[in-house]
Amino acid sequence: MGWKRSRDRYRGSNGWRYARVGEAKFCQQPVGYEVFSQLENEAPPVGWTPDHGGDPEYRYALFSRSGFKGSVEEAAAERDDIWLFSVDDVVRTLSE
């Protein structure tokens, strides 16, 4: 099972605000909630303070070769800090 974690920060209209954390799975099974939960719990501190002060807000991106289980799709539908991307999403974006 292949994976990669990355982190970045995002500059919104109000300055640096979000820490983006992502994980990619290139396996034959759909990605489930446990992958997101582990990413959320183990995301390393980003080591910076947003321009507005306080703690950065985390945003999570999951990339999957084989889609997502209903549990993580439901979480993404209910929360505004989770994005799910398929291989087709990535290819379409790179082809534009």
C-alpha positions as a Markdown table, in Angstrom:
| # | Residue | x | y | z |
|---|---|---|---|---|
| 1 | Met | 0.0 | 0.0 | 0.0 |
| 2 | Gly | 1.6 | 3.3 | -1.1 |
| 3 | Trp | 1.1 | 6.5 | 0.8 |
| 4 | Lys | 2.4 | 10.0 | 1.0 |
| 5 | Arg | 1.7 | 12.8 | 3.5 |
| 6 | Ser | 2.3 | 16.4 | 2.9 |
| 7 | Arg | 1.6 | 19.7 | 4.5 |
| 8 | Asp | 1.4 | 23.2 | 3.3 |
| 9 | Arg | -0.2 | 26.5 | 4.3 |
| 10 | Tyr | -2.8 | 28.5 | 2.5 |
| 11 | Arg | -3.0 | 32.3 | 2.2 |
| 12 | Gly | -6.6 | 33.3 | 2.1 |
| 13 | Ser | -8.0 | 36.8 | 1.7 |
| 14 | Asn | -7.3 | 37.5 | 5.3 |
| 15 | Gly | -3.6 | 36.3 | 5.1 |
| 16 | Trp | -2.1 | 33.0 | 6.1 |
| 17 | Arg | -4.8 | 31.0 | 7.7 |
| 18 | Tyr | -5.0 | 27.3 | 6.8 |
| 19 | Ala | -2.6 | 24.4 | 7.2 |
| 20 | Arg | -3.3 | 21.9 | 4.4 |
| 21 | Val | -2.5 | 18.3 | 5.2 |
| 22 | Gly | -2.9 | 15.5 | 2.7 |
| 23 | Glu | -2.5 | 11.8 | 2.2 |
| 24 | Ala | -2.6 | 9.8 | -1.0 |
| 25 | Lys | -3.4 | 6.1 | -1.2 |
| 26 | Phe | -2.7 | 4.1 | -4.3 |
| 27 | Cys | -4.3 | 0.7 | -3.4 |
| 28 | Gln | -7.1 | -1.5 | -4.6 |
| 29 | Gln | -9.5 | -0.9 | -1.7 |
| 30 | Pro | -11.5 | 2.3 | -1.2 |
| 31 | Val | -10.1 | 4.7 | 1.5 |
| 32 | Gly | -12.1 | 4.6 | 4.7 |
| 33 | Tyr | -12.7 | 6.9 | 7.6 |
| 34 | Glu | -9.8 | 5.3 | 9.5 |
| 35 | Val | -7.3 | 6.8 | 7.1 |
| 36 | Phe | -8.8 | 10.3 | 7.6 |
| 37 | Ser | -8.9 | 9.8 | 11.3 |
| 38 | Gln | -5.3 | 8.8 | 11.5 |
| 39 | Leu | -4.3 | 11.8 | 9.3 |
| 40 | Glu | -6.3 | 14.2 | 11.5 |
| 41 | Asn | -4.8 | 12.8 | 14.7 |
| 42 | Glu | -1.2 | 12.5 | 13.5 |
| 43 | Ala | -0.9 | 15.7 | 11.5 |
| 44 | Pro | 2.3 | 17.3 | 12.6 |
| 45 | Pro | 2.2 | 20.9 | 14.0 |
| 46 | Val | 2.9 | 23.3 | 11.2 |
| 47 | Gly | 5.1 | 25.6 | 13.3 |
| 48 | Trp | 3.6 | 29.0 | 12.3 |
| 49 | Thr | 1.0 | 31.4 | 13.5 |
| 50 | Pro | -1.7 | 32.7 | 11.1 |
| 51 | Asp | -1.6 | 36.4 | 10.4 |
| 52 | His | -4.8 | 36.8 | 12.4 |
| 53 | Gly | -3.2 | 35.1 | 15.4 |
| 54 | Gly | -4.3 | 32.0 | 17.2 |
| 55 | Asp | -3.8 | 28.5 | 15.9 |
| 56 | Pro | -3.9 | 27.6 | 12.2 |
| 57 | Glu | -7.1 | 25.9 | 10.9 |
| 58 | Tyr | -6.3 | 22.5 | 9.3 |
| 59 | Arg | -7.8 | 21.4 | 6.0 |
| 60 | Tyr | -7.5 | 17.8 | 4.9 |
| 61 | Ala | -7.1 | 16.4 | 1.4 |
| 62 | Leu | -7.4 | 12.7 | 0.7 |
| 63 | Phe | -6.4 | 11.3 | -2.7 |
| 64 | Ser | -7.4 | 7.7 | -3.7 |
| 65 | Arg | -6.9 | 5.4 | -6.6 |
| 66 | Ser | -9.9 | 3.3 | -5.7 |
| 67 | Gly | -12.4 | 5.8 | -4.4 |
| 68 | Phe | -13.7 | 6.2 | -0.9 |
| 69 | Lys | -15.9 | 4.3 | 1.6 |
| 70 | Gly | -19.3 | 5.8 | 2.5 |
| 71 | Ser | -18.0 | 6.8 | 6.0 |
| 72 | Val | -15.4 | 9.2 | 4.7 |
| 73 | Glu | -17.7 | 10.5 | 2.0 |
| 74 | Glu | -20.3 | 11.3 | 4.7 |
| 75 | Ala | -17.7 | 13.1 | 6.8 |
| 76 | Ala | -16.6 | 15.1 | 3.8 |
| 77 | Ala | -20.2 | 16.1 | 3.1 |
| 78 | Glu | -20.8 | 17.2 | 6.7 |
| 79 | Arg | -17.5 | 19.1 | 7.2 |
| 80 | Asp | -16.0 | 21.9 | 5.2 |
| 81 | Asp | -12.4 | 20.9 | 6.1 |
| 82 | Ile | -12.2 | 17.6 | 4.1 |
| 83 | Trp | -11.7 | 17.3 | 0.4 |
| 84 | Leu | -11.7 | 14.0 | -1.5 |
| 85 | Phe | -9.9 | 13.5 | -4.8 |
| 86 | Ser | -9.9 | 10.6 | -7.2 |
| 87 | Val | -7.4 | 9.8 | -9.9 |
| 88 | Asp | -9.8 | 11.2 | -12.4 |
| 89 | Asp | -10.0 | 14.5 | -10.5 |
| 90 | Val | -6.3 | 14.8 | -10.6 |
| 91 | Val | -6.0 | 13.9 | -14.3 |
| 92 | Arg | -8.8 | 16.3 | -15.2 |
| 93 | Thr | -7.2 | 19.1 | -13.3 |
| 94 | Leu | -3.7 | 18.5 | -14.9 |
| 95 | Ser | -5.3 | 18.3 | -18.3 |
| 96 | Glu | -6.9 | 21.7 | -18.1 |
